[in-house]
């Protein structure tokens, strides 16, 4: 089953573009379910502040409470399993919508860069050899049409979905599995003279 996709409207983009909300959303995506207290410790904020911003993320459908976990005072939160994006030409096309989409893309890129920096800074000798061998950094530059880029990324996403369906993301009981960060960028290389033409 393919991951549901959600094209964000302008109010949702604005809600997610708050720096602390973006950080909380990314923490839940990268590390799984957590409480406001745990998240407050991770991001260096007060529990009251994280609780407020978690409720705002819930209001806009980005996160949800984990059923059956926690108690009346302790609520566990998780990222809603939906791919979120600004929609390109199908998303908000006003100047504010385009600016909000750019902020989302910048935040996503910063989060990706942070995960890569954290991995590279780690003492690689402490990483299991199988994970050291499986980790991958590569770049491919090709000459393609927009239709071919769409064909390529659609195929990659279909393959990703087959692997995503093998395990429940928040299930930590399966031996040998870890959360895995996969980064995909398919962008034109803009020469100064061409500007994407």
N, C-alpha and C positions, 0 to 999 in steps of 0.2 A: 504494500500500500504506500503510495507516494505521500510525502509530507505535504500537508495542506499549505497553500500559499495565501498570504494576505497582503494585498496592496493597501498601503496605509493612506488614510485621508489626512488632510492638513492638521486637524486637531490632534490626531494620534501621533503624527510626526513631531508636532510641537511638544507633546507630553513626553515622548521618548527622548527628545533632544536636550532635556535638562541633564546637566553633567552627572549629578548623583544618581538619577534614575537610570541613565545609560550604564553607569558603573555597576549598579545593583543588578540590572538586567543581564549584563555580561558576566557577572559573578555567578548568577544562577545558571546561565547557559554553560559556563566552563566547568563549574564545580558541583552542580546539582543542587537539590533542595537544601534549604537552610532557613534558620529563624532570623528575625530582625536583629536579635542580639549577636548572633554569629556574624551576620553581614556587617553590623556596626563595627565589630572588632576588625574585620578584614579591611574595611574602607576608611577606618579612622573617624567615624561619625558617632553621634549619640544614638541610642536605641530609639528615642522619640522621633528623631529626624528620619532614620531609616524606616521606621514603622509608617510614618506619614507618606513617604515616597513610595513604599511598597503598595500602600492602598491606592495611590494614584496610578501605579502600573496596573494594578488589578482592575481599576475602574475602566481603563482603556483596553483591557483584554490581553495584556502582555504576559501576566503571571496569574497563577491561581493557587489557592490553598491546597495543600496535600491532604486528601481525605484520610481519616483514620490515624493521623500522625500528630503528636502534640496534645495539648490540653487547652482548657479555656484561656490560660494566660500565655501559653507558648504556641504560636501559630507557625507552621512550616509552609514555606512558599517554594514554588517551582515555576520555571519558565513554561508557558503554554507551548506545546509542541507544534508550532506553526512557523513556517518561514515568513519573515517579514521583509518587505522591500518597498521602495518608493514608487515602483511601477513604470519607470521610464516615461514613455509618451502616454501611457494609460493612467498615470498618477496625476496629482494636481499640477497644472501647467501655469498657474499664476506665478509672478515673480517670488511671492512668499513660499509657494509650494516648491519651486525649483531650489530656492535657498535652503529650505528645510531638508529637501532630499540630499543636497550637497553636504549639509551638516551630518545627516545620518551616515552617508558614505564615508565621511572623514572619521566619524566615531567608530565605525566598523573597521576601517583600516587601522586606526590607532590600537584598537583591541587586538586585531590580528598581529600587529607588530609587537605588542606587549607579550603575547603568548610565545612568539618566536624568540624574543629577547630572553624571556624566562627560561626557555628550553636551552638556548645556547649558553646561558650563564651557568647552567647546572653542571656539576662535576660529572662528566660523561662516564667515568669509571663506576659511578654508583648506579647507573642505569643498567637494567638487565640486558645482556647481549642481544637477545631476540628483539627487544624494543630499539636498541641502538641500530641494529641492522635494518629494521623495518622503517625507521624514521627517514623521511625523504625531503630534500630541498632540490627543486629543479626549476628551470626556466626554459620555455620553448617560445621562439618567435617565428611566426609563419606569415605568409601572405594569403589572406582569405577575404571573401566577400562577407557582407553582413549576414546573408543567408547561411553561409557556411559556418560562421561563428555561432549562429543560433542552432544549427544542426549539431555542431560539436558540443556546445554546452547542454543542449537537451539530452544528448547521448550520455554525457558525464553525469548529469543529474539522475537519469534513469538507472545508471550503474550504482550511484550512491544510494538510491532508494532500495536496491536489492540488498545492500549491506546493512542499511539502517533498519530494515525489517527483520534482521536476524536476532536482534537483542533489544529489549526495552532499555531505553537510555538510563533510567534511574535505578535499574536493577544491578546492585553491587554483588549479587550472590554468584555470578557466573565466573568461575576461575579463569584467569588468564586474560580477562577483558579489562580495558581501561577506557576512559573517555578519550577520544582521538579528535584532534583539531585538524581539519582539512581546509585549505584555503584555495579558492579558485578565483582568478581574475582573468577576464577575457576582454581586453581593451585595445583600441587602436593605438599604435605608436604614432603620435602626432609630430610630424616634422614641422618646423617653424613656417616653411613655405606653404605646406599643404593644408594644415589645420583640419585634418580629418576628411578632406575631399577625396 
